[in-house]
Amino acid sequence: MTHAEENPTRPTPYTSPLLARDGAIAGDGADAGVAAHYGRPLPEQRALEAGDAVADLSHRGVVTVTGEDRLTWLNTLSSQHVLNLAPGQSTELLFLSLQGRIDYDCRVVDDGTRTWLLVEAFEAAPLAAWLDSMRFMMRVEVADATADWAVVASTVEVADFADDLVWKDPWPGVAEGGFAYSGEEHPGRDRHWYEYLIPSARLEEALAGRELAGTMAVEALRIAAWRPRFGLDTDEKTIPHELDLLRTAVHLNKGCYKGQETVARVHNLGHPPRRIVFLDLDGSHHTLPVPGADVVFVDPKRGERVVGSVTSAALHHEAGPIALAVIKRNVDADAVLTVVSGDTEYAASQQLIVATDAGQVVGRQTGFLRGPR
């Protein structure tokens, strides 16, 4: 029996105790088990953005790694340099396939004795099992701690949670060894994001009397900040370059790890085949496109063609309907696109996140693509 099997995850499907709050409407898909909203989606979003509300993300997964070799071991397996990760310091790392595709995306913080990997709900069990299979002779222990720990999020530091471990999102900063494929004026700089680890048994007590915001609010602020989310904005072919994840999750100068050759080759000599893009949608329909909706470009020479698909969509309290999509890299950056969702068509103005000439940085200078300052 593996260590992961000795520590089974909580029963599925998970239901947060906070869904008992008046007005709570359960989420679905990746956010099943917690509230999509508590009856006031847009006011909740404004309260979350202002720091007056917190979000219940207790459906998220939590994997822990203990043992004196934990940081050395994670450093050899992942895209990030974590050898000198200080207690309380936050980072992000990826576990990649041999082809450089993203297998797992982890939000990481260490407390001095244990490294915490915050992941999507569906990632926790397979990630813990895979890590457990990779221990070999290393002095590490892996556990799926999802059943015992709950994630609570806020846009401000919460004084009452000061004794709880917190992960602070490094996005959209450019970490040491990282590289940005998007420009200086990044909307994510206005978004601060904190994820607190609270014992599951204390979740109701910790949030008693607090204003809550649902996952609809969380998603709207995330999309507006161009922040990609694993499982929504990724598929089985996604490489980090396509989502601008070289900013926060990849150290380009560290030693060998699985997938490094692809990361280096695409960055230095080639181009990613696709790019994530922000879409400002026509709001006259009063609806949102579904994930997977086609993104269409009318090419003057080739006519109408599908160039990608919507990955996330939300109604923002100021910007209206917005979305992230993954499209072919060489689509004209100035082109007006159309999103086709069922029988509804949405005109979509794109904002560049990943440059159309991303990659191939060896031997050239640009003002758009840059490493850390």
Protein Blocks (a to p, Z undefined) as FASTA:
>chain_A
ZZklmmccdddddddfklmpghiacdehjlgoiafbgoiamlmmmmmmnopaccdfklbc
cdddedjklmmmmmmmmmbdcklocehiacddddddfkopafbdcddddehjaccddddf
klmmmmmmmmmmmnmmaccddddfklmpccdddfbdcfklmmpccdddfbfcdcehiacf
bdfblfklmpccddddddfklmmmmmgoiacddfklmmmmmmmnopacehklpcfkbcfk
lnopmmmmccfkbccdehklmmmmmmmmmccfbdcddddddfklopacdehiacddddfk
lopadfbdcfbdcddfklopaddddddfklcfkbccdddehjbccddddddfbdfkggjk
nopacfkbccdZZ
